[in-house]
Amino acid sequence: MTSKATTSTTPSPPDSANEHTPLVHPSGNLNNDISSWEIEFKWLLKNCIPIIGTYMLQNSFQLASVFTLGRLGTTELAAAALGSMFAAVSAWSIAHGMNTGKDIRNGAAIKHWRSLDTLCSQAWTGASDKTLVGVHLQRALVVQSIMLVPIGAVWWHGEYILLALNQEPDLAAYAGLFLRYLMIGAPAYIAFEAVKKYLQAQGIMQASTYALIVASPINLALNYTLVYVEPFNLGFIGAPLATSFSYWLMLVLLLLYIQFVDGRQAWGGWTKSCLSDWGPFIRLGLPGVILVAVEWWTFELSALAASYLSTVDLAAQSILLTSTGATFMIPFGIAVAASNRVGNALGQGCATKAKRAAAMALMFSVFFGIINCLFFITTRSWYGHLFTPEKEVVKRVSVVLPICAVFQIVDGLSGVSSGIIRGLGKQKMGAYLSIFAFYAVAVPIGYFLTFKLNWALEGLWTGFAIAVFLSAALQITYFCILDWQVEAKKVHYRIQVAERKLRHYGADDSSFDSTDPLLNA
C-alpha cells in the first residue's frame, strides 16, 4: 500500500487559535515566508504558555514539600530529597517513559518507536476515526496500572533499599516514610499524566492548567497544615500525605473537565482493543523509558551521590534540583507543544511545517534559557534563604548556583530537542543519543570531578552541563540530516494501518506487509 501527502488549496490558518482549534490547519501547506514564521511564532507562544503553566504548577507540589520540610531541619530536607529521588527513578520516569515506548500491533505486523505524545497527536489530525486517540489512552492506562504493583512493593521497602546503599539510618527511615505515604497518590499522578497528553493532542492545552490552578494552592495549604497546624501536626509525614491527596484532586478535576467542558470527542468508550499489545508495549518500551529517564535518572541519582558527600551537600542539592527542575518546566512546556505541533504536521503530511515548528521551538528555548540564567545569577546570594534558615546550606547553594545558571541555556535546548524527537516518533534514536551523552560522558566526568578532584557539588553540575550540551548538539545535528518528507509519508501510512486495525480488531490484516519499509524504518 502506498500513501501520498495530503494537498489542498485551503487558505492558511488564522494567526490566532483557541483550545478548540486543530493544532494544524487542514491544508497542511504554508509558504516558507515571513508570515508563515509569524504564524508559527504566535501559535507556539499561545499554546506553550498554558502547558508551561501546567508543569510549573505541577512542579510546585515538590516545591511545597521542600519549602515546608526545610523549616523542620536539614535532615528532614535531605530525606525528602532522597525520597523524591527514589520516587522519580523507580516510578515517575518509567511511567513517563512508557508514554514514549514502543508500540507493537499484532506481533510483527507493525514495529515503530512511538509514544503517547506521538500516537495521539498524529491520530488526531491524521485519522478519520478520532476515537483512536482514546484507544491509545486506554492502553497507556492499563499498562501503567499493572506497573504500579511492583513499584508499590519497591516503595514499601524503600528504607531497607536505602540502607543497603549505605545511607544513614535516620535519612533512610525518613525517606522510607516519605515513600509509603506518597504511594497513596501514585496512581493518580500517573493517570493524570496520561489523560493530560490525551487532551493536549486535541489542542486542549488549558484543561490541566485549570485543574492545577485549583489543586496547587490547596496542596501548599495542606502541606503546611498537616505538618505544623493543630490538631493535625503530623510533622514529616504530613508533606507526602498532603501531596498524595492533591494528586487525586487534580486527576478528579481533569476528568470533570472532560465530562462537562471539552475533550470527550476523542473518547469512544472502553474497548477490548486496549487489552491487545500492552504486553509487548511493556517489554519493548525500553527505548521510550531510556529517552525520558536517562537524563532524569542522572539528575535524580545526583542526590544519592550528594548524600555520600555530607548531609549539608544533600540538602543543598535538594534545593538546586528542585529549583532547576522548576525552571526546566519552561523548555519542557515548549517541548510538549513542539511535540504535538510536529506530530500534527507529520500526521497531515506537511514536512515543511513540521521543520518550521521545530526551528521555532529551538529559538524559544534559547530565549527563555537566557532569562533563567540571568535569574539565577542575580539571586544567588540570597536564594537559599527561601528554602532553609541553615547558613551552611545557603552558602553551598550560592556557590553552585552560577554553574546552574549557565546550565539553563543548554538544558533548554536539550529538552526541546527531545520533544521534537517525540513528535517525529524517533524515540529509538533519541535513546541512543541520550545514553551516549549522559552515561558515556556525564557520569564518568561528574564522578571524576566530584570524588577524585574533590569538586563536590560543583563537579556534579559541571558534568551535567557537558552532558546536556552534547545531547542538544547531537539531536540538532540529527534534525539537520533527517529527510522530513520521507518521515511525513511514513507517519501518514502508519496512521492508515492503525485505523484499519481498529476497525477490524481481531480480524486477519495480512494485506499490510510487515516488511514494508514505511513500517519498519
C-alpha angles and dihedrals in degrees: 000000000000132000136200130212112258116254130190143162092224112135121258117275119265121266093248130057139179132205090272092056116098110251091237125035113244091247093067087199130106129159113250094244140115094279090054091053090047091053090049091049093051093045094050094045093049095045102038094054096068090043091051089047090052094052094042090053091045091050088052087074090070091040089055091055092048093048092048100042094040087071091056094061147284094280093053092047091049092047091052088053091053092046092049090048091051092049093048095048097043101036123000096052093045092050092049089045094052086059086061096043138120118287116210119185121194096347108285096359095102127010120178136140102249140161137204085251091053098039097048098042094047093044092050094059101024104042125077090209105063092190087078084083090060092050090055089051092050092052091051091050093050093048095047094046090058090047090059093069098069091034090057091051091052092049092049089058094040094119093057092046091053091048088053087055089058097254119158111269094239092050092047093048094050093044090050090053090048091055096047093055093040088055089074091068099037097096091051093049093052094045091048091056093052095046090047091057090048090057096042091055088060091052092256097133100154102057096084090044090056091049092050094045085065099037100044100063089042088053092051092048092046092050092054094040097049094044101043115008126090135266088030103038091153095162118203098001091055092077099057091039091054091047092052092052090049092052090058091046094054092049093051091048091051092050090049089053091054092047099047108020118025144325104068093105092083093047116091097172129264114317137186087241088081090064093060126086098005091113093062088037089064096040096045099033091094098110091054090050089048093049092055101028104043094074093033094052092048091057096041094047087055085074088059090048091049090053088065090057101053142302088258091054091048091050090048091048089052090057093045094048093046092048097046088043089056094049090045088064087078097061089034090057089049088050093053092049091047091048091055093043094050092043092049092049093049090046088061093043097249107137095169093059091046091054092047091051091051093050093048091050091053091051090051090052093055093049095050091040090060090050091051090047093054091047094057094043094052095045100040097107096058105017096100092058088071089070109030142009091219106117096204092054092047090051093051090050092052092052096051099037096084089061089049088051095058088042091063096076099052093038090057092050091050093048095048091046089056089052091054089049089055092049089053091049090236098132092138093061091042090053092053092049093046094050091052096046098045107030102029092042117013101044097048093043093044092049093048095048095042103044106017100040092029094232089143113191091355088063093051093052094044088056090050092052093051091048098051091045090054092044092052093046093051095047094047090049088052091053090053095055097039119108100230094185091060091048091053091054091049092052093048091052094046091053090054090053093048091050092051091048089053094049094046100035110177094010126118108269099181092138087083109079111223090203093058108126091225089064100040103040 
